[in-house]
């Protein structure tokens, strides 16, 4: 079998089929700050509804524990007031119960109950709001409320129903229901004797007894629910971090979009260097001396007491740029002095436009003094 025939029979593999999570590869990189900000703006945050509900229930039952007598008195008074009205409205001229009479009784009962429970509803709302703020901070967004027609896709719906998250939520719901039923059963069982005596005691004591039973049972359930909520919060945090992970290609694309591609950044830096070099070459005629090492480095220095306290580096460069500085200095009749140690020190320690450090005052002053003496002789 010749080479061409072997090539024609060779199997062609699409290695991209083995890549995970799309063409960018597997999501192994932590989410960037930008992706987390975008997710937050879209309403995607780490939040546990179970934790919010558990803390809300604990707070409500604790408040009911404090105000149980107030609630009991209100309910008893409401019941007595309605019960006493029944003989007055139950018959209308002997014609029996009228719809209007029943409407009056029901409205009175509903309004009275609302007056009793509305403070607790407001407290529950405030507590739930605070717990959500503690979990995710204060960020108002309407994006989660925008219609998403993708959710109406039956295929996506089946995928969500049989997904890992749905299975976890199902198991969590079964666990919660089981715990609630067990705690409620044990609480009622422990107070069975008192419950069976409710018909034999006065109404206020019966309401207080049932209130204490409901509140104690609710607190037990809420504390267990709190453990479930804390566990759910850690799970939601882990799930959120996993969902927010990015592929290496996504990280690169985001960097390009936010910071610009390396090629563009390189061209920008090159233009900035060119502008800086042109400005630097324009300042060379102001220099008093150019110090070299002699061919590799060149540093142009100016000393003007009216401008700065110390000599200033107007230009510096190496190799090609050093040669251009020397050529420009010759054109402008600026003295060029060879001093290898001083050239290296100036090039490495002083930026363009910066004053020379104190430790270099003496060698630079000697050169400037020497040039001044030479000019005076001439």
Secondary structure, DSSP 8 states (H G I E B T S, - for coil): --HHHHHHH-----GGGG-SSSTT----B---HHHHHHHHHTT-----HHHHHHHHHHHHHHHHHHSHHHHHHHHHHHHHHHHHHHHHHS-STTS---HHHHHHHHHHHHHHHHHHHHHHHHHHHHHHHHHHHHHH-S----GGGS--GGGG-HHHHHHHHTSHHHHHHHHHHHHHHHHHHHHHHHHHHHTHHHHTTGGGS-HHHHHHHHHHHHHHHHHHHHHHHHHHHHHHHHHHHHHHHHHH-B-HHHHHHHHHHHH--HHHHHHHHHHHHHHHHHHHHHHGGG-SEEEESSSSEEEEEE--TTT-SS-EEEEEEETHHHHHHHHHHHHTT-EEEE-HHHHHHHHHH--TT-B--GGGHHHHHHHHHHHHHHHHH-
